[in-house]
Amino acid sequence: DPIIDKMQHLASFLLIRGPYAWLGWSWLGWGNFPFRPKELDIDYGIPLETCHPSANETGVYLREYTKSSIRVDCNKWEGTISMK
């Protein structure tokens, strides 16, 4: 996989997107590769809240969706998408 920080960028996008969003194929240069990342075809659900900092961890931001939980740790540059 040539995009080494794909999940961090995708999780960040899901954290900050508005009520309507479009993630294009050439976002972050993804269109330059001969494959479509499977993560672009997953239904993460509808946002249930806005992005907010974790109450227990400095530099960690969270957002709940109907079908997933999004977490980005800015200290480690780690993005996690957990499906429900």
C-alpha positions, -999 to +999 in steps of 0.1 A: +000+000+000+018+032-012-002+055+012+014+048+045-008+072+066-041+065+048-061+057+080-048+089+097-060+111+069-093+093+064-100+094+102-091+131+102-115+138+073-143+120+092-136+140+123-139+174+107-164+169+078-196+188+078-231+174+075-226+169+038-193+157+025-176+144-006-143+126-006-129+126-042-108+099-057-078+121-061-078+133-025-042+132-012-031+119-045-050+086-042-059+089-079-022+084-088-023+047-078-037+018-100-062+007-073-091+022-053-086+018-016-114-003-001-117+022+027-134+047+003-163+023-002-172+017+034-203+032+049-192+048+082-227+060+089-241+094+098-223+117+122-240+118+157-219+147+171-191+171+162-155+164+167-144+168+204-113+163+224-110+132+246-117+139+283-089+115+293-062+119+267-046+152+256-042+155+219-068+128+211-100+137+192-131+117+188-164+116+169-192+091+169-211+080+138-241+057+135-219+028+122-184+037+135-163+054+161-135+077+149-103+085+169-073+105+160-043+107+183-024+138+172+005+130+195+013+098+176-004+106+143-026+075+146-061+073+132-085+046+141-119+038+127-138+012+147-169-002+131-198-009+155 
